[in-house]
Amino acid sequence: MLTLSVALEERSYPIFVGRNVIEQAELWLPYIRSHQVLIVTNATIAPLYLDRVKAQLAGKQVDEVILPDGEGYKTLEYVNKIFDVLLAKGHNRTTTLIALGGGVVGDMTGFAAASYQRGVDFIQIPTTLLSQVDSSVGGKTGVNHHLGKNMIGAFHQPRAVLADLTTLDTLPERELSAGLAEVIKYGLIIDAPFLQWLEDNMSALLQRDTTALAYAIHRSCEIKADIVAQDEREGGVRALLNLGHTFGHAIEAHQGYGAWLHGEAVAAGTMMAARMSAKLGWISAADLTRTEQVLLAAGLPVKAPADMNEDDFMRRMAVDKKVMHGQLRLILLKALGEAVITGDYPVEALSATLAESA
């Protein structure tokens, strides 16, 4: 088992990576302060892992909320179902919520925890690769609005994160690939040697080799933890983690949440960011090809949906959280392993990128 920490002073918390971490209750039960626990999961995950978690909580008041599965349910309406159970079952300010599921469950549970009685504890048990390497770490919580993804939410850090590799055994291949989009992102933005490792080990990752997956998850979390410790609320360097996301969120919103998986949209968006970086002369044609090849090797799309045009992108991107003073900031590549946050680019380069991708 591998362990690391997100260093946020009194709000620091551990990330445990390994097989059967759920059953190692001695690691995570100390992060539950009282006898009250609410497990939030979805209809796909509950039959697989809910009983495993409940078995570790003997002697506590354990309640549960089982949500429908899918990005389309990541709304205030369904977060309210979590509040309904918390109130009906008399949960107080020392309760702990447990998010058992992928990024949608984690984001919704975290938002409910941030809001209930103005903030209660929660623990993340992410069950997808994408949530293990990205959304479960860093404290971003929230829900979607039909005009924009994750536009309603709060920063609220978990008390602990359990990345149990056994949950990846049942993960559909499409979702495994979607998670790899976020793993590849870390190499592209800050760690060129890790990108090379991913290129060399992509086959092992797709075959779910335990050693390869453990290393990829640990390194991804290590990079994110370091960035979050520097910039918890995304006032600066943390925005680098959004490589491909501005374009990707536009794809998700336009197609309808859930039609494209988040990682698939991020992959296409990452390729758009790389193409724009090449147009600006920041990365070479060889770098562009290398970016495309590693995404394709992971089984990911490298083009935007055929039914999206430049206007569709611009309309969706206008409500992106990285718009400041009317200027859309983008995360682009100065080199493979070096990303920058910039609003200083010729609008013609963005327009050409959108036109080429549409």
C-alpha positions as CSV (number, residue, x, y, z in Angstrom):
1,M,0.0,0.0,0.0
2,L,1.1,3.5,-0.8
3,T,0.3,6.5,1.3
4,L,0.7,10.3,0.8
5,S,-0.6,13.4,2.3
6,V,-2.3,16.6,1.1
7,A,-0.4,19.2,3.2
8,L,-3.0,21.9,4.3
9,E,-1.8,22.5,7.8
10,E,-4.6,21.6,10.2
11,R,-6.8,20.4,7.3
12,S,-4.2,18.0,5.9
13,Y,-5.4,14.5,5.1
14,P,-4.0,11.2,3.9
15,I,-4.5,9.4,0.6
16,F,-4.3,5.6,0.9
17,V,-3.6,3.7,-2.4
18,G,-3.7,-0.1,-2.6
19,R,-5.8,-3.2,-2.9
20,N,-8.5,-3.9,-0.3
21,V,-7.9,-0.5,1.5
22,I,-11.6,-0.5,2.3
23,E,-11.2,-3.5,4.6
24,Q,-8.2,-1.8,6.4
25,A,-10.5,0.1,8.7
26,E,-7.8,0.9,11.2
27,L,-6.5,3.3,8.6
28,W,-9.6,5.4,8.1
29,L,-12.0,4.9,11.0
30,P,-10.0,7.4,13.1
31,Y,-11.2,10.1,10.7
32,I,-14.8,9.5,11.7
33,R,-15.5,11.6,14.7
34,S,-18.9,10.4,15.9
35,H,-21.3,7.4,15.7
36,Q,-23.3,8.9,12.8
37,V,-22.3,8.1,9.2
38,L,-24.2,8.6,5.9
39,I,-22.9,6.7,2.9
40,V,-23.8,8.3,-0.5
41,T,-23.4,6.0,-3.5
42,N,-25.2,5.2,-6.7
43,A,-27.3,2.4,-8.1
44,T,-24.4,0.8,-10.0
45,I,-21.8,0.9,-7.2
46,A,-24.1,0.0,-4.3
47,P,-24.5,-3.7,-5.2
48,L,-20.8,-4.0,-5.6
49,Y,-19.2,-2.2,-2.6
50,L,-21.8,-0.8,-0.2
51,D,-21.8,-3.9,2.0
52,R,-18.0,-3.9,2.1
53,V,-18.0,-0.4,3.5
54,K,-20.9,-0.9,6.0
55,A,-19.1,-4.0,7.4
56,Q,-16.4,-1.8,8.7
57,L,-18.8,0.5,10.5
58,A,-20.4,-1.9,13.1
59,G,-21.7,-0.1,16.1
60,K,-22.4,3.1,14.3
61,Q,-25.6,4.7,13.0
62,V,-25.2,4.0,9.3
63,D,-27.6,5.5,6.8
64,E,-27.4,5.5,3.1
65,V,-28.5,7.4,0.0
66,I,-28.5,5.5,-3.4
67,L,-28.6,8.0,-6.2
68,P,-29.2,7.2,-9.9
69,D,-26.0,6.7,-11.9
70,G,-24.9,9.4,-14.3
71,E,-23.6,12.9,-14.9
72,G,-27.2,14.0,-15.7
73,Y,-28.1,13.6,-12.0
74,K,-25.4,15.9,-10.8
75,T,-27.9,18.6,-9.9
76,L,-29.2,20.5,-6.9
77,E,-32.4,18.5,-7.1
78,Y,-30.5,15.3,-6.3
79,V,-28.2,16.8,-3.7
80,N,-31.4,17.7,-1.9
81,K,-32.1,14.0,-1.5
82,I,-28.9,13.7,0.6
83,F,-30.2,16.6,2.8
84,D,-33.6,14.8,3.1
85,V,-32.0,11.8,4.7
86,L,-29.6,13.7,6.9
87,L,-32.5,15.6,8.4
88,A,-34.9,12.8,8.5
89,K,-32.4,10.6,10.4
90,G,-31.3,13.3,12.8
91,H,-27.7,13.7,11.7
92,N,-25.9,16.4,13.7
93,R,-22.8,18.5,13.1
94,T,-20.4,15.7,14.0
95,T,-21.7,13.4,11.3
96,T,-19.5,12.0,8.6
97,L,-20.6,11.6,5.0
98,I,-18.8,8.9,2.9
99,A,-18.7,9.3,-0.9
100,L,-18.7,5.8,-2.4
101,G,-18.5,6.1,-6.2
102,G,-17.0,8.1,-9.0
103,G,-16.5,11.8,-9.5
104,V,-20.2,12.6,-9.7
105,V,-20.9,10.9,-6.3
106,G,-17.8,12.5,-4.8
107,D,-18.6,16.0,-6.0
108,M,-22.2,15.8,-4.8
109,T,-21.4,14.3,-1.5
110,G,-18.7,16.8,-0.9
111,F,-21.0,19.7,-1.7
112,A,-23.7,18.3,0.6
113,A,-21.0,18.0,3.4
114,A,-19.9,21.6,2.8
115,S,-23.4,22.8,3.0
116,Y,-25.1,20.7,5.7
117,Q,-25.2,22.7,9.0
118,R,-22.6,24.9,7.4
119,G,-20.0,22.1,7.0
120,V,-19.5,18.5,8.2
121,D,-16.8,15.9,7.6
122,F,-16.6,13.6,4.6
123,I,-14.4,10.8,3.4
124,Q,-13.8,10.0,-0.3
125,I,-13.9,6.3,-1.5
126,P,-13.5,6.9,-5.2
127,T,-14.3,3.8,-7.4
128,T,-13.2,5.0,-10.8
129,L,-9.7,5.7,-12.1
130,L,-10.7,9.3,-12.9
131,S,-12.0,10.0,-9.4
132,Q,-9.0,8.3,-7.8
133,V,-6.4,10.5,-9.6
134,D,-8.4,13.7,-9.8
135,S,-11.8,14.6,-8.4
136,S,-11.4,12.9,-5.0
137,V,-8.3,15.0,-4.2
138,G,-8.3,18.7,-3.6
139,G,-11.6,19.6,-2.2
140,K,-13.5,20.9,-5.2
141,T,-17.2,20.0,-4.8
142,G,-20.3,20.9,-6.6
143,V,-23.0,20.3,-9.2
144,N,-23.7,21.2,-12.8
145,H,-26.1,23.9,-14.1
146,H,-27.5,23.5,-17.6
147,L,-25.5,26.6,-18.7
148,G,-22.2,25.3,-17.3
149,K,-20.4,22.4,-15.6
150,N,-19.5,22.7,-11.9
151,M,-20.7,26.2,-11.7
152,I,-22.4,25.7,-8.3
153,G,-20.1,24.4,-5.5
154,A,-17.7,25.0,-2.7
155,F,-14.2,24.1,-1.7
156,H,-14.4,21.5,1.1
157,Q,-11.6,19.2,1.8
158,P,-12.2,15.5,2.7
159,R,-10.8,14.0,5.9
160,A,-9.3,11.0,4.0
161,V,-9.2,9.4,0.6
162,L,-9.2,5.7,0.1
163,A,-8.2,4.7,-3.5
164,D,-9.0,0.9,-3.3
165,L,-7.6,-0.7,-6.5
166,T,-10.0,-3.6,-6.3
167,T,-12.8,-1.2,-7.3
168,L,-11.1,-0.9,-10.7
169,D,-11.5,-4.6,-11.4
170,T,-15.2,-3.9,-12.3
171,L,-14.6,-0.6,-14.1
172,P,-15.8,-0.7,-17.8
173,E,-13.0,-0.2,-20.3
174,R,-14.4,3.1,-21.5
175,E,-14.3,4.5,-18.0
176,L,-10.7,3.2,-17.5
177,S,-9.7,5.1,-20.6
178,A,-11.5,8.2,-19.4
179,G,-9.5,8.1,-16.2
180,L,-6.3,7.9,-18.2
181,A,-7.0,11.3,-19.7
182,E,-6.5,12.9,-16.3
183,V,-3.4,10.8,-15.7
184,I,-1.9,11.9,-19.0
185,K,-2.7,15.5,-18.1
186,Y,-0.3,15.4,-15.2
187,G,2.6,14.4,-17.4
188,L,1.7,17.1,-20.0
189,I,1.5,19.9,-17.5
190,I,4.4,19.3,-15.1
191,D,6.2,16.0,-15.4
192,A,7.8,15.0,-18.8
193,P,9.4,11.9,-17.3
194,F,6.0,10.7,-16.1
195,L,4.6,11.3,-19.6
196,Q,7.4,9.1,-21.0
197,W,6.6,6.4,-18.3
198,L,2.9,6.5,-19.4
199,E,3.9,6.0,-23.1
200,D,6.1,3.1,-22.1
201,N,3.5,1.5,-19.8
202,M,0.2,2.2,-21.4
203,S,-0.4,-1.4,-22.3
204,A,0.1,-2.5,-18.7
205,L,-2.3,0.2,-17.5
206,L,-5.0,-0.9,-19.9
207,Q,-4.5,-4.5,-18.8
208,R,-5.0,-3.3,-15.2
209,D,-1.6,-4.4,-13.9
210,T,-1.7,-3.6,-10.2
211,T,1.8,-2.3,-9.9
212,A,1.4,0.0,-12.9
213,L,-1.9,1.3,-11.7
214,A,-0.7,1.9,-8.2
215,Y,2.3,3.9,-9.5
216,A,0.2,5.9,-11.9
217,I,-2.4,6.8,-9.2
218,H,0.2,7.5,-6.6
219,R,2.2,9.8,-8.9
220,S,-0.9,11.6,-10.1
221,C,-2.1,12.2,-6.6
222,E,1.4,13.3,-5.6
223,I,1.4,16.0,-8.3
224,K,-2.1,17.2,-7.5
225,A,-1.4,17.2,-3.7
226,D,1.6,19.4,-4.2
227,I,-0.3,21.8,-6.4
228,V,-3.3,22.0,-4.1
229,A,-0.9,22.6,-1.1
230,Q,0.5,25.6,-3.0
231,D,-2.9,27.0,-4.2
232,E,-5.9,25.5,-2.5
233,R,-8.6,27.8,-4.0
234,E,-7.2,28.0,-7.6
235,G,-5.9,31.6,-7.4
236,G,-2.9,30.7,-9.5
237,V,-0.9,27.5,-10.2
238,R,-3.9,25.2,-9.5
239,A,-5.5,26.3,-12.7
240,L,-2.8,24.3,-14.5
241,L,-4.8,21.2,-13.6
242,N,-7.5,22.4,-16.0
243,L,-5.5,21.6,-19.2
244,G,-8.1,20.6,-21.8
245,H,-11.0,21.3,-19.4
246,T,-12.2,24.6,-20.8
247,F,-12.7,23.0,-24.2
248,G,-13.9,19.7,-22.6
249,H,-16.5,21.3,-20.4
250,A,-17.9,23.0,-23.5
251,I,-18.2,19.6,-25.1
252,E,-19.9,18.1,-22.1
253,A,-22.4,20.9,-21.8
254,H,-23.2,21.0,-25.5
255,Q,-23.6,17.3,-25.9
256,G,-25.7,16.9,-22.7
257,Y,-24.0,15.8,-19.5
258,G,-23.1,12.1,-19.7
259,A,-23.2,11.7,-23.5
260,W,-19.4,12.1,-23.4
261,L,-17.6,10.9,-20.3
262,H,-15.7,13.7,-18.6
263,G,-12.3,12.1,-19.4
264,E,-13.3,11.7,-23.1
265,A,-14.2,15.4,-23.3
266,V,-11.0,16.4,-21.5
267,A,-8.9,14.3,-23.9
268,A,-10.5,16.0,-26.9
269,G,-10.0,19.4,-25.2
270,T,-6.4,18.6,-24.3
271,M,-5.7,17.9,-28.0
272,M,-7.3,21.3,-28.9
273,A,-5.1,23.0,-26.3
274,A,-2.1,21.2,-27.8
275,R,-3.1,22.3,-31.4
276,M,-3.4,25.9,-30.3
277,S,0.0,25.7,-28.5
278,A,1.5,24.5,-31.8
279,K,-0.2,27.3,-33.7
280,L,1.5,29.8,-31.3
281,G,4.8,28.1,-32.0
282,W,5.2,26.9,-28.4
283,I,5.4,23.2,-29.1
284,S,6.7,21.4,-32.2
285,A,4.8,19.3,-34.7
286,A,6.6,16.3,-33.2
287,D,5.3,17.2,-29.7
288,L,1.8,17.6,-31.1
289,T,2.0,14.1,-32.7
290,R,3.3,12.7,-29.5
291,T,0.4,14.1,-27.5
292,E,-2.1,12.7,-30.0
293,Q,-0.4,9.3,-29.9
294,V,-0.5,8.9,-26.1
295,L,-4.2,9.8,-26.0
296,L,-5.0,7.4,-28.8
297,A,-3.0,4.7,-27.1
298,A,-5.2,5.2,-24.1
299,G,-8.3,4.7,-26.2
300,L,-9.4,8.3,-26.1
301,P,-10.9,10.7,-28.7
302,V,-8.7,13.4,-30.1
303,K,-11.4,15.4,-32.0
304,A,-14.4,17.3,-30.8
305,P,-17.9,16.2,-31.7
306,A,-18.7,16.7,-35.4
307,D,-21.9,18.7,-34.6
308,M,-20.1,21.4,-32.7
309,N,-19.0,24.6,-34.5
310,E,-16.9,27.6,-33.4
311,D,-20.0,29.5,-32.1
312,D,-21.0,26.5,-30.0
313,F,-17.7,26.5,-28.3
314,M,-17.5,30.2,-27.7
315,R,-21.0,30.4,-26.3
316,R,-20.2,27.5,-23.8
317,M,-16.7,28.8,-23.0
318,A,-18.1,32.3,-22.1
319,V,-19.4,30.9,-18.8
320,D,-16.2,29.1,-17.9
321,K,-14.9,29.8,-14.4
322,K,-11.5,30.9,-15.9
323,V,-13.1,34.0,-17.5
324,M,-11.8,37.1,-15.7
325,H,-12.7,40.7,-16.6
326,G,-14.2,39.4,-19.9
327,Q,-11.0,37.6,-20.9
328,L,-11.0,33.8,-21.3
329,R,-7.8,32.4,-19.8
330,L,-6.5,29.1,-21.2
331,I,-4.1,26.5,-20.1
332,L,-1.7,25.9,-22.9
333,L,1.6,24.0,-23.4
334,K,5.0,25.8,-23.6
335,A,6.6,22.3,-23.9
336,L,5.6,18.8,-23.0
337,G,5.8,18.8,-19.2
338,E,5.4,22.6,-19.0
339,A,2.0,24.3,-19.0
340,V,1.0,28.0,-18.6
341,I,-2.1,29.9,-17.7
342,T,-2.6,32.7,-20.2
343,G,-5.1,35.2,-21.5
344,D,-2.4,36.7,-23.7
345,Y,-2.9,35.0,-27.1
346,P,-4.1,36.2,-30.5
347,V,-7.9,35.6,-30.8
348,E,-7.2,34.4,-34.3
349,A,-5.3,31.4,-32.9
350,L,-8.2,30.4,-30.8
351,S,-10.6,30.9,-33.6
352,A,-8.5,28.8,-36.0
353,T,-8.2,26.1,-33.3
354,L,-12.0,26.0,-32.8
355,A,-12.7,26.0,-36.6
356,E,-10.2,23.2,-37.2
357,S,-11.7,21.1,-34.4
358,A,-15.3,21.6,-35.3
